[in-house]
Every structure is written in C-alpha cells, then in structure tokens.
Amino acid sequence: LQNCNLTSASCETLRSVLSAQPSLTELHVGDNRLGTAGVKVLCQGMMNPSCKLQKLQLEYCELTADIVEALNAALQSKPTLKELSLSNNTLGDTAVKQLCRGLVEASCNLELLHLENCGITSDSCMEISAVLRNKSSLMDLSVGDNKIGDSGLALLCQGLMHPSCKIQKLWLWDCDLTSASCKDLSRLISTKETLTEISLIDNNLRDSGMEMLCQALKDPKSKLQELWVRECGLTAACCKAVSSALSTNKHLKVLHIGENKLGDAGVELLCEGLMHPNCNIQSLWLGNCDLTAGCCATLATIMATKQCLTELDLSYNPLEDEGIRKICEALKKPSCNVQQLILYDILWSSEVDDELRALEESKPEVKIIS
C-alpha cells in the first residue's frame, strides 16, 4: 500500500487485518502520512499473537521519536520479524539509540535494518554497532544519508568486525566519510568474507582512500561482489590501483564508479584490469566521467571480448557520433554479450540514432536506454 494517500484514519482497519490474518507476512505502507499516532495503532496489531509479520516497511511515514516505545514493544512480541525499514523519518539519535537497545533485547532474528535519512550522527553508532554484534542474523544494514562521519564509521566497524556479525550488504552513501574512513573500510573488505556489497556513494574518499580500498580488494579473503563509489572525488590518479584490483579480484561483479573525473586516460587504465582473465565484471557504470570518443575504441574492445560484461553505463559523457559509432560496432559483434547499454544525455546525429534503432531491431536482446 505504498504511496496510497493513507493517513492515520486507515490504521485501525490495518490493525484489525494484522490481528486477524496470520497469513500476512509483509506490510509495505511507506510514502503515506500515517504519522506516529497511526503507526502506534499498527503496533498494537503486531502485538496480537495471531500476527506473524516478517517484513515491515515504514519509509516516509512522518514518524517522530515518539514512535520508538510502541515499536520496541511490538518487536519484543514478534520473533517472526526479519525486515524493518524506517528510512526517511525524523527519528534522531535518542530514538535510534532506544530502538537499537530494543532490537538487542528482542527475540526477533532481524535480517534487514534500513535507517536512511533518520537524523543519525556518530552519537548513535555505538548502539547500532551493538545490534551488529548481537544479531548474527543481520545481513543488510543501510544508514545512508546520515551524518555519521569518520568517527561514527569507526564505531560501526567495531560491530561489523565482530566475529558474530554476518553482514552481507552495507550502504553508507552520503555519510560524510573521508579517506580517513578507508583504513577501517579496507580492513572490513579484506577480512569480512560475508560482505558482498558496499555502497560509499557521495563520500569524499578521494584517490588516496580509493587506493586503500583497492588494496583490500586484492586480499584473497575479500569476497566483495558489488562496489559503489560514485561521486567520491576520484580522478585518473587512482585508476592504476583500481585496474590492479580488477585483475586480481575474481569475485567483483558490479563497479559503479561514475560521476568521478576519471577522463579517457583513467578509463584506459581501468580497461587494462578489465581485460585480465581474472576479472569477472558484469556491470560497469562510467556515467559523467569526462570521457570522450578517445577512449571508445578501448571500451569497444572490452565489450567485444569480455563476455561476462552485460551492462554498461556511459551516460553524460560527450562521446558524440564518433564514440557512439565505435560502441555500436562492438555491439554488433557476435562475441559481445552486453544486454543493457545506458546512454542518457549524449548528443548524436539523426544518422547515428537510426543506426542505434537498427541495431536494437537486429539484436532484440540488447536494450539501449537513452
């Protein structure tokens, strides 16, 4: 029931459904103005023994700190709950601390906890760390769009590095992190074998931070499959290190490195690593990286020879007709396995547009998004 213009007036009816339907295991009511009063009523329904809810999504519900007491009471009575999303509600540190203490005490085996844009600072991170230490079931944590900073990340890593923590997916986008955090993050990537996906989008990691992350990716214990470092202040200076990591790490499948000033020279270096037999990249995002037609011949070679590559994003780069034609030639080759090519906001002529449409008709398995 996401984005259905619901208010707290609907919550009494939803409470009765929760109480009466043990078959109901997922409730998605995000993007509705339920408010704290409405969700307190839902919590009463959750406390009914007949309720077997496993997944509860309450994003953008206009909740405040006052909701936590009712939520904690519901969590105590709901061992079935596996997923809780409270993102985009103005909870603040005091409420998040209280929630985390409740989660540690609750008997539920929580697998997913999303707290994006909840007004969290480093002040809450010790309590979130305690959840990571005490809930070995927790595999997916997102605290993106919170100003936790380097000091908060250091506290989170204490929980993340605990032997009982089995985290798989960690989203830390726009968390005011700098290269100072990359020492802790590198240790996490190189030693936490359960960790398969990390998002560090829109953090000022810079080249020095990225080089540390790449060193961690080369560790045999690293099992990371997805790395998101879009808009992290990177330049061509870190691309040799990225290339070396790509040629070493067999597990990495997804690399989002767009919105960084890599330039043609940087991408040429990346391609050396991409061409290595060890590299198994499936999805490569290079949007808005200051690329021109000058690097497209090398990219075309990657597309035509690297059969694991199925998705390529080159959006917001001035490739023009010359670059797009080189990419098209690669797509035509039987050896090219790219199924999705993303080309937003690139100017090309009507002739090239006709060539792209003809290509889509001749290879219906290829989707060109522009």
N, C-alpha and C positions, 0 to 999 in steps of 0.2 A: 504493500500500500504506500510505496514511496511517492512523495510529491502529489498527494491527492486532496490538498486543501483541507486536511483534517485539523481539528482543534481539540482541546481537552474535552469537549462535549461528546466526542466519539469514544472516549476511553472507558467509560462504564460498560458499553457494549463489547469492546475488545476484552475487557477484564472477564466478562462472563464467558466469552469464547475460550480464553486461556484456561479458565476453571473447568470448562465442560468438555474440552476436546484434547484428550491425551495424545491423539494422533498428530497434533500441530507441533512441529519441531522447529520451525523457522518463522520469525516475525520481523519483517522489514517495514518500519514506519518512519524512516528518515525523510527529511525535507517536508515535515509537517509541523505546524505551530502547536504542538501538544503542550509544551511548557512543563515546568516542574510539577504543577498540580495534576496534570493529566497523566504523566508518567508514574507518579506516585500511585495512582489508581491501577495502572498496568502492573505495578509491582505487587499489589495485593492479589491480582490474578495469578501471578507467577508463584506466589507462596502457597497456592492451593495444591494439595498432594496430587491431584489429577493432572496438573500441568507438567509436561515433560519437555519443555522448551530447551533446545540445544543452541540456537543462534538468535541473538537479539541485536538488531541494528537500529540505533537511535541518533544517527547523524543529523545535524541541523534541526534539532527539535526544540531549540530555545530553552535548554536546560541551564540551571544555575547550580551553585554549590549545594543548595538545599536538597538536591535530589539524592545525595550520596547515602544518607542514612537509610532511606527506603530501599535503595539499590542493594546496599550491603545486607539488609535483612532478607531480600529476595535471593541473593547469592548464597546466603547461609542455608537456605532451604532447597536449593536447586543443584544437586550434584550432577545433573544431566547437562548443565550449561557448558558449551565448548567455545562459543564465539561471542564476544561483546565489543560492539563498536559505539563509541561515544564522541567521535570526532566532530569538530566544528560546533562545540558547545562551550560557553564561557564558564568553565569549572574553576580554574585557578589552582594554585599549588596546594592550598589547605585541603580542598575537596579531593584532589588526586591522591594526596597522602592518605587520607581517610579511606578512599576507595581501595588503594593498594593494601592497606592493613587488613581490610575486609577480605580481599582476594586471597591473601596469605592464609587467613584463618578458615576460609570457606572450603568445603569438601569437593567443590567442582574441579574437574580436570580441564581447566581453560586451555584452549589451543591457540586462540587468536584474541589479541587485545589491540584495538585501534584508538589512539588518543591524539589524533592530529588536530592542530589548532585548538588546543584546550587551555591556553594561557599557562602552559607549564614552563618553569625555569629550572635552573640547576637545583633549586631547593627541593624539588620533588624526586630527584633522580635516585637518591638513596633508597626510597620506598619502592620505586619501580624496579630497582636492582634486586630488592628483597623478593619481589614477585618472581623475577627471573631465576633466583637461587632456589626458591621453594616450590615452584610449579614446573617440574620437569616436563609436563605436558605442553607448555607454551612453546609454540613453533613460529608464530607470526606476531611480531611487535612493530607497530608503527607509531612513532612520536614526531612525525614530520610537522613542519610549520610551527615549531615551538622554540623559544629562545633558550635552549639548554646550554649552549656554548661548550667550549672545550672542557671546562670544569665539570659540567653535567655529564658529558660523554665519558669522562674518566670514571665517574661513579657508576654509570650504566655498565661499563666494561667489567667492573668488579663482579656484577651479577652474570654478565654474558660469558665471562671466562670461567665461571664456577663449573666444576665437573658435572653437576646435576642439570645444568642448563643445556637444552637440546634445540636451541633456536635455529630455524631454517631461513626465515625471511625477516630482514631488518630494514625498516625505512626510516631514514634520518635526514630527509630532504629539508632544506631551508631551516637548519637548526643553529645557525651562527657558528659553525665549525670552521676552524682554520687548519693550516698544515700541522699545527701543534697536536691536533687530534689524531693525526695519521700514524703516529707511533703506536698508540693504543689500537687503532683500527687494523693496522698491519699485523699486530700480534694476534688479533682476533681472527683475521682472514687466514693466517698461516697455521693456526693451531685448532680452530673450531671446525672440525670436519663435518659437523651437521649443517653449517652455514652455507646455503646455496644461492642466496640473493641478497644484495645490499644496494640501497639507493642513497646516494650522497648528493643528489641534485641540488644546485643553487647553494653550495657552501664554498667558501673561499679557500679551497685546498691548495691551489696554485701548483706549479710544476714540481716543487720540492716535495709536497705532500703526495702527489701522484706517483712520483718515483718510489716513495716508500711503499705505497700500496702495490706497485708492480713487483717490488722485491718480494713481498708477501705472496703474490700470485705464483711466483716461481717455486715456492716451497712445495714439496711433494705432498704434504698433508692438506694443502688447500684444495677444497672441493667446490669452490665458488663457481656457479654457472651463469649468474647474471650480475653485471656491474653497471650501475647507472651513475655517471659522473658528468652529466650535462650541466653547463653553466657553472663551472668550477674554477674559472680563471686560468685555464690551461693554454699553453702555446706549443709550438713545434719543439720547444726545448725538452719536453717530456716524452716525445714520441719514440725516441730510441728505446727508452725504458719500457714503454707500452709494447713496442714491437718485440722486444726480448721476452716479455711476459707472454705474449700471444704465441710465440714459437716454443714456449716451454710448457704452458698450462694446457692440458688436454680436455679439461672439464668446462672451460668458459664457452658458453653458447651465445650469450647476449651481451653486447657492449654498446651502451648509449653514451656517446662522447661528444654529442652535438653542442652547439652554442659555445664553442671554445675556439680561440683564434689559432687553429692548427695550420691553416694555409696549405697550399699544394705541397710544400716541402715536408710538412709534418705527415700528411697523408701518404706520401711516397714512402716514408719511413715505416708507417703502420703497415703498409702493404707488404713489406719485406717479411714481417711477422705473420701476416695473414696467409702468405704463400707457403709457410712452413708446413710440412706434413703433420706435425703435432697439433696445429691449430684446427679447431672444430667449430668456429664461429658460424652461427646460423642467422643471427640478426645483428646488423651493424647500422647505427644511426650517426650520421655525419651532417645533420642539418645545421645551417648557419655557421659554417666553419671557415669562411673566407676561401672557399675552393673556387677554382676556375676550370676552364677546359684543359688547362695544362696538366692536371692530374687524372684526367678521364681515361686516357689510354691505359694507364696502370690499373685504374679501377675496373676497366673493361676486361683486362687480363684476369683479374681476381674473379670477376663474375663468370667468365667463361671456363675457368679451370677449377674453381673451388666449389665443388658440388654440394657441400654442406650449407653454403650460403643461400638462404631462401628469402631473406628480407633485407632491403637496403633503402635507407632514407638519405636523400641528398637535397632536401628542401632548403629554400632560402639561400642558395649559393648561385652566383652569376655564371652558370655554366654555358649559357647561350646555345645557339644552334650547333656549334662545333662540338661542344661537350656532350650534348644530348644525343647527337648522332653517333658518337663513339659508344655511348651507353646502349643505344638501340642495336648497334651491330653486335654487341656482346649478347644481348637478349635473344637475338635471332639464332644464335648457335645452339645446336642440339645439346651440347655439353653444359650449357647454362641452366641452372636449376632455380634461379631467382623467381619467386612466385608473386612477390609484392614489392613494387618499386614506388617510393613516395617522393613526389617532385612538386611540393607546394611552392607557389610564389616564385617560379622560374620563368623568365620570359623567353619564348621561342617563336619562330615564324609559323605561318599557317601551313607551310610545306612540311615542316617538322611535325606539326600537330597531326597532319594527315598520315605521316609515317608512323607515329605512335598509335593512332587508331587502327591502322592496317596491321600493325604488329599485334595488337590485342585480339584482332579477329583471327589472325593466323595462329596465335598461341592463346587459346581461351583460358588456359590455366594461369596465365600471367595477369595480375591486376596492377594497373598503373593509376596511382592516386595523385591527382593534381588539382 
